[in-house]
Amino acid sequence: MIGRKRVAIVHRYFWPQNYPYASMLKEIAESLVAGGAHVSIYTTFSEANGEDAIRSSWIEKSTVNIHSTNLPSERGASILKKTINAIWFAFWVSCKLLFNKHEVVVVATTPPVVIAFLVSVLSKVKGFRVVYHCQDIHPESLYINNSLSSIFLYKLLLYMDFFTIRNAWQVIVLSADMKRTLVDRGYSGTNIRVVNNFIFQSYKESASPAGIEKSKNKVRFIFAGSLGRFQNLDVLIKGIEKFSSRNDLEFLFLGDGPMKAKIQLYSQSQGLKNVTFIPHVSTVEALKYMSQSDVGLVSVSAGITKVAYPSKSIMYMSVGLPLLAVLDTDSELSKLLESNGLGVSVEPNVADVEKGINQLVAKLKGKEFNRTKIKAFTKDSFGKSVILEKLNKVILSDS
């Protein structure tokens, strides 16, 4: 049974801050209000970007209460700066939750582990239920990513996250792979729900394409999103290098991240003339780029599918793109692509990247992919109304 509840959402970022989950939270909040909940958001804003002013008109229409503290964006910030910001946000959130009454508090994985642990501890004091929305599983993902080298710190964070999940009323993960990782820690899994992310933005079909016009005589592969350490970009660019002499293929990297300078320099040093880099743009602009491409590139390091789900795959498919997925081929996403004719998946190594590109080109020439059908499948599986209904049932359920 769905009941009327006082629900709080805690997250470092919220719309209009330009992060995918920040935008998704706006839709989740509106859906919870429509389901009868009183919703409060505890988040941050950047005074320099005027985000509070942008939110004000939406607040009036949505009846959502937003409590926010001024913290600048962390894109490009040092580890020290991120740590200081995380400590302040944690302290600020603690004060807010202690002096306000809520029945359910939804908390995600930014900042990792600590903020969810803190909310879980506060739930023992205030008596609210915790819904832990895991976009990634930490600290395993930090360890795989080589962002966490201290075994002591790893075990401490693992213990903290163990406490959070044990005490959470509901835990939401994005895939069966992620649920399996948590169950392998020793949980029964009875409070773990698999609900993926949704298609949270669209573009106008009539809109003129942003940036580079695609030639009809070329096949364009696009990688859109964070150019980070999770994405196994060293392997991907070396696989692409095998096609440096192909004038009928082009590879577009759209976005920024800590690995961008390295692979851009490598591309230039190897004379990869069919590789282009474009800076980070809004999600709507990114979707326009995708709509003017032929294949969406998903690439993650070995083991990452166990702790995260490459949600950019859903964005690619929402505009009808087949995928080349460079990841663990025993993963949920790999099986989804292969069993539904949505693309090709290969293991994350240079030889398989080369093989996968050749397979995609051959399938495109054979007209094996139907963009209209890919769009329809994605809408039926990951449409906003479909996923929001599932999230509402988890968050607002009395059982």
C-alpha positions, -999 to 999 in steps of 0.1 A, spaced: 0 0 0 12 35 -9 7 60 19 13 97 25 47 102 40 72 129 48 102 121 26 136 137 25 162 133 -3 198 139 6 223 144 -22 254 166 -29 239 178 -62 204 187 -74 189 202 -105 198 225 -123 234 214 -115 245 196 -146 249 160 -134 227 132 -147 216 120 -112 210 156 -101 185 160 -130 169 126 -123 163 136 -86 141 165 -98 119 139 -116 119 115 -87 109 144 -63 80 154 -85 68 118 -88 69 113 -50 48 145 -46 23 132 -72 22 100 -51 11 120 -21 44 125 -3 56 157 14 92 160 -1 122 179 12 156 181 -6 188 186 13 215 196 -12 239 223 -23 240 253 -47 266 274 -63 260 311 -57 282 319 -87 259 300 -110 226 314 -97 212 280 -91 189 291 -62 172 316 -84 166 290 -111 151 266 -86 127 292 -71 100 291 -97 101 253 -98 97 251 -60 65 271 -62 50 248 -88 62 215 -73 56 223 -36 89 206 -28 109 221 0 146 227 -8 172 233 18 207 240 4 241 252 14 265 271 -8 292 249 -22 309 253 -56 310 225 -82 338 200 -77 346 194 -113 384 196 -115 388 201 -77 416 186 -57 411 156 -33 416 180 -4 390 204 -16 365 175 -22 372 162 13 366 196 30 334 200 10 322 165 20 329 171 57 310 204 56 281 189 37 279 160 62 279 183 92 252 205 76 230 176 66 233 162 102 220 194 116 191 195 92 180 159 98 183 163 135 160 194 136 134 183 111 110 154 111 109 128 83 95 93 80 118 82 51 152 96 40 165 87 6 203 89 3 226 81 -26 263 74 -30 276 110 -34 298 117 -14 306 79 -12 299 58 19 303 85 46 271 105 39 249 74 38 265 60 69 259 92 87 222 92 76 219 56 88 233 65 123 210 95 125 180 72 117 187 54 150 183 87 168 154 101 148 135 69 140 132 75 102 136 48 76 165 49 52 163 42 14 199 37 1 199 45 -36 232 30 -48 243 45 -81 276 28 -75 288 3 -49 315 17 -27 342 12 -15 347 -16 -41 344 8 -70 370 31 -55 394 1 -50 389 -11 -85 395 24 -98 428 27 -79 414 57 -60 418 39 -27 451 22 -19 450 20 19 437 -14 30 429 0 64 407 27 49 391 3 25 381 -20 54 369 9 75 347 21 46 335 -14 39 324 -17 76 306 16 74 288 6 43 280 -28 58 263 -10 87 243 12 63 230 -16 42 222 -38 72 202 -10 88 186 4 56 149 -2 52 154 -6 14 185 -7 -8 181 1 -45 207 -10 -70 208 -6 -108 214 -42 -118 214 -78 -108 252 -77 -110 253 -50 -83 229 -69 -61 250 -100 -64 280 -81 -52 262 -70 -21 249 -105 -15 284 -118 -18 294 -95 11 271 -117 33 237 -100 31 205 -120 26 194 -96 -1 158 -94 12 159 -56 14 177 -51 -20 157 -40 -50 169 -38 -86 155 -7 -103 176 8 -131 178 45 -140 154 60 -165 156 80 -197 154 114 -180 158 138 -208 149 140 -245 156 162 -274 134 177 -302 137 156 -333 135 188 -354 164 205 -336 194 211 -357 224 190 -348 249 205 -324 285 207 -335 300 185 -362 278 174 -391 281 137 -399 289 127 -434 265 101 -449 295 82 -461 310 77 -427 301 55 -397 303 76 -365 311 60 -331 304 83 -302 317 80 -266 297 106 -245 302 110 -208 330 111 -182 365 105 -196 376 89 -163 395 60 -149 366 37 -148 362 38 -186 393 19 -196 401 45 -221 437 34 -226 424 2 -241 396 18 -260 419 44 -278 444 17 -287 417 -4 -302 405 26 -322 440 32 -333 438 0 -354 414 19 -377 435 51 -381 437 47 -419 399 42 -423 384 73 -438 349 58 -437 350 56 -398 351 84 -373 353 84 -335 339 112 -314 347 117 -277 323 140 -260 330 151 -224 357 158 -199 375 140 -172 408 131 -156 418 108 -185 410 132 -214 444 149 -216 462 116 -217 441 100 -245 440 132 -264 478 135 -263 480 98 -274 456 104 -302 477 134 -315 510 116 -311 497 86 -331 481 108 -358 446 96 -353 429 120 -377 395 103 -375 393 109 -337 377 141 -325 374 155 -289 346 179 -279 342 194 -244 315 187 -219 280 199 -230 245 198 -215 226 165 -215 202 179 -242 232 189 -264 248 155 -258 216 138 -270 218 158 -302 253 146 -308 242 110 -302 212 114 -326 238 123 -353 259 92 -347 256 55 -357 270 36 -327 272 44 -290 305 34 -273 303 20 -237 337 12 -222 344 2 -186 373 -16 -169 371 -53 -160 350 -58 -129 332 -25 -130 299 -40 -140 298 -57 -106 298 -23 -88 282 1 -113 259 2 -143 270 22 -174 238 43 -176 250 61 -207 240 29 -225 203 39 -218 209 74 -232 224 60 -264 196 35 -269 169 62 -262 179 79 -296 181 45 -313 218 38 -313 231 2 -313 260 -2 -288 295 -14 -288 300 -24 -251 335 -30 -240 330 -47 -206 326 -80 -189 307 -102 -213 290 -121 -185 274 -89 -172 237 -80 -173 242 -53 -199 261 -76 -222 234 -102 -221 207 -76 -227 224 -63 -258 231 -97 -273 197 -113 -265 177 -83 -279 198 -74 -309 208 -40 -295 245 -42 -302 277 -61 -296 297 -67 -264 333 -76 -262 359 -81 -234 379 -51 -223 411 -57 -243 426 -41 -274 421 -72 -297 384 -75 -287 378 -37 -292 391 -41 -328 370 -72 -333 339 -54 -319 343 -24 -342 345 -47 -372 314 -66 -361 294 -34 -357 304 -20 -391 295 -53 -407 261 -54 -389 254 -18 -399 261 -25 -435 239 -55 -433 211 -33 -418 208 -56 -388 198 -27 -365 165 -9 -365 167 25 -347 130 27 -343 128 -7 -326 158 2 -303 140 34 -292 108 15 -285 126 -12 -265 144 14 -244 112 33 -237 94 1 -226 122 -10 -204 137 23 -191 110 49 -198 105 75 -171 70 66 -161 80 29 -159 110 34 -136 94 62 -115 64 39 -107 89 12 -95 108 38 -74 76 52 -59 65 17 -48 98 11 -31 101 45 -14 64 50 -4 55 14 4 43 6 39 55 -30 37 
